[in-house]
């Protein structure tokens, strides 16, 4: 493990030519700053000593006052389709890529969110607020613990600076990590400007640095598109399987590496509602829970369009047909990952064709009674092949318990067909169905305390969510059904 001055930097993105970014220095948070939280798991990921994050030097860097030797801060430019409408220039409007540190497992970009205005801020102030940084910090690390590809969160700091959103809030900075922050929108920016030389330079960079195994393929950009489609489809399945919804699935918020990125409005579903909308700023439900796979496919079509000149610059029709053919694979990739995941959530030893209908039947019954998604799947671990009193844990979650009883008959028949062992199945179920997720009300409680200067709940939640599948009886309160007041919480794009 390294100290701050032992970190090595190679800053690959900074070696691209100027059209891709603007060098910008962070704007420090005003007034006194404090370290709110640090993720030990993220420290380990970048081979950084946890003790190094508890130093004045680290806090000064985190709050934008100084840089570490070797950092080259920059804001990258990109475009994107926002709620389906193309916006020709977006970019890092409130975040800076500070640099990329080297580890035995590869490079990790350090991205400072809330670092002040950049040439891409448009009308924004370049700041982030404590509320949104806490949510992103906790969810990034929670998703990683669930085994879902994501950007990571190393640390966050709060300052005295007042930032106006829907009310006066406290300014904060979040330091997130990723192998790359490349987005679909990076490619769209150069495609729509018809700067195909820059587009090719960006494509070559992506292939060389992040997909080197594809460089020698006969059509490397076509297989690159293939891989991004498969990664994105698998990610959508993983989101759906844990009941997670991303509230702003714009193309500028879609990672080329298939990572969950840009935690603005998001949520883990409480009562199961397929059409659930987690973002108060999305009244039309474009990014509703059940629409997320199809939106991802639409976003991939935008990426495919941006890649057309790289697929065949001389024959646009041929390039388009190649792209359309690859986009058709999305559904196959998604359904394979999702159906296998559903079988695992039911504790089945091995997915068999048709098992998805058993799962869909359960989901249909859950939707009718708006049964708590996380609690129900976790409760299946207590069921046995023979009906027992332990069925009550799952049964009582339904307003109409008979609906569960009818489904349980078919479920047990499926378990009998594979001679399922109760104990082995219970272990499998507890390994894929989390006991703890970042429910909105839990995040809200941590935020309200932190806004009063008490960061203990942020740190406690981080610890609980770092082992979401463990029983943790001492933290049982964090696995309970949400209180009634939580139904009135609203999360929007105002961060």
C-alpha angles and dihedrals in degrees: 000000000000136000119227094267091048095060115114122218132199103164100200096180091054089061091066118098123272098265088074099057149357122234107240133171119224117256106230121237110256124247127357117352131201135193107244102183145340128202112230089197091055090048089055090049092060093036093245122149110246089222089062090065091058094064130101088240092060094047090049090054093044092052093049097251099116141007130229116245107272098029119127107189118209142158115227124216125229140148131218152176106262113196086341097308120111115238110194099210129026120135135149098332097165105010136071131204099228096186145291122269122207123234135169089261095049140274126328121199116219110217119188112206118202092026096141139261123338132178086270098054094099104185094343127111094227093238136122125208131230092247096059097038092055090051093049093043093053097040095047091056093039091054091049090052089051088056095249118139109252147146109265132231118225102178147328134215133194129212137192092252114121117226123191120222118137084328137001108291138175118266118237142171128221124199110209131182135213138153084242137353093207111143136192086252093064089067094041091056094062096036094057091045087053089232093144094165090060089043090055091047090053091047092050089049092052093048095045098045105031108017104033091147088067099050096091095048115117089244104023097177091051093053088044088058089047092054095046089050092052094045092048094047091050091048091053090052090051092050092050093048093058095038094248123154127191109212099204110041094168116152090250087060095053117099121224087216094054095252128146102250139176106027100206113137107359138140148184109234118248108187110025110257115157092204094048115147115206097184118074088200091063104070092158092058097233088152098036115149097258093046096055098093092050091045089052090053090049090050090050089054087057090052091046090053090051090052095051095101088054093049093052121341093186100048114041095178092054091047091051093050091050090051094047090051092054093046089058088066092066095084092049092051093045096047093047092052094040097047093047088048092051090052089052091049087056091050095243114163094226133002114252126189107270097029088109089068090060089052094045090051090055092048091050090054091045091052092053091057096028090235116193106266100210097040095049098052092044090051091058087076088072095056121100133200089256117057111258140164088268088076086077092079092065096029096057091058089072123081086211105040092185088070090061092044091056092050092046090062091061092041093055091047088056091048090050090051091063096033089240116204110228097216096045091047092050090054091050092048093051089050095058105027109067122222092204130045131163100265115191094245092054091052090046093053091051091048094050092051093046091051086059091051098262111121096171095101092053089053093044093050090048089056094047094047093048089075102032096162096051120097096235094182090187088065098043091128089069091060097054127110111276118265119254093252091063090071088074096056114115127196118195144165092271096104 
